[in-house]
Structures are given as structure tokens and as C-alpha cells.
Amino acid sequence: FDKAAGRIPGKFEGIWFNDSDVYKVLQGAAYELAAKHDRELDKRTDDVIAKIAAAQQPDGYLFCFYTIENTDQRFQNIHPKARHELYCMGHMIEAGAVHFESTGKRNMLEVACRLADHIDSVFGPGKQMMVPEHQELELGLIKLYGVTGEKRYLKLAQFFIDQRGND
């Protein structure tokens, strides 16, 4: 995330879907914070969220593999030959909703909403119609709708569900 934010130089390292593992751990930390407040875990969680927020692009896009390298490939390898771009984004959005739900803090939620808004500007009727091979994005969008009440997120989830198998 520091490389994607331009804070440190270097090429992308690891597997293209590594972002999702950070989001899954963050979501687990949020559930732990809901069960029992832990000042150190809360601080570490906020530090990770700050790195994620710094890596988010001005338009809301957030996927380190294409931010650090291959920026021209954004949303080009959805299905087939997927790079799990929307899968990672789904986990990020879900983690943002869960973190808000668990802590009441808006820092990760705001990043999640900006990302969901960007996805909504790219996908849907009259826009890009491809859907990811994993259904994680739909789960994240529905969870985000649940904490924000923003119907666009529910409508976008419905688009991906309805479009599945038609691309």
C-alpha cells in the first residue's frame, strides 16, 4: 500500500490478489474490536486504514497490482483471465462496512464508499457489463448498503447478480 501511495519506490511484489488478505485481517480485527475494545489493536487498525486510504486513487480506485504497475489494465481483466480486482475490492468494501459497524469510525467506511462510487461509475447498464468470477463484490456492496442506506450500492449488487452468467 505504501508503494501504491507513492510513499516508497519499487515494483509490485507478491500475488495480484494480496490486497484481499489485508482486508480480511482488517475485517477480523474489526470484529475483535466489537467484542472487546483493545487500544493497541484499534491503533494498529487505524494505521493500516491510513495506508489503505493513502493508496486510494483520486477517482476512488483501489487495487495495488494495477496502481503500482500496469495502470492501463484497470478493469480490463475481469473475466476471463481475472486478476481478482473486483474480488479484492469487494473484500475492501465489506471490511469498511464491518469496521464502521464494529467501531463507529468512518475512516475505512469513507474509503469503501469512494471505491463503491467509482465501481458504480464504471459498471452497470450502459457501462461495462462484465462481472467478476467471485461473488465477493456483491456481498460487500450489500453490507455497505446495510450500514449506509445508500440504494445505489444495493442496485449495483443487484446488477452484478443479474448479469452473472450473461457476459
C-alpha positions, 0 to 999 in steps of 0.5 A: 500500500505504501508503494501504491501511495507513492510513499516508497519506490519499487515494483509490485511484489507478491500475488495480484490478489494480496490486497484481499488478505489485508482486508480480511485481517482488517475485517477480523480485527474489526470484529475483535474490536466489537467484542472487546475494545483493545487500544493497541489493536484499534491503533494498529487498525487505524494505521493500516486504514491510513495506508489503505486510504493513502493508496486510494486513487483520486477517482476512488480506485483501489487495487495495488497490482494495477496502481503500482504497475500496469495502470492501463489494465484497470478493469480490463481483466475481469473475466476471463483471465481475472486478476481478482480486482473486483474480488479484492475490492469487494473484500475492501468494501465489506471490511469498511462496512464491518469496521464502521459497524464494529467501531463507529469510525468512518475512516475505512467506511469513507474509503469503501464508499469512494471505491463503491462510487467509482465501481458504480461509475464504471459498471452497470447498464450502459457501462461495462457489463462484465462481472467478476468470477467471485461473488465477493463484490456483491456481498460487500456492496450489500453490507455497505448498503446495510450500514449506509442506506445508500440504494445505489450500492444495493442496485449495483449488487443487484446488477452484478447478480443479474448479469452473472452468467450473461457476459 
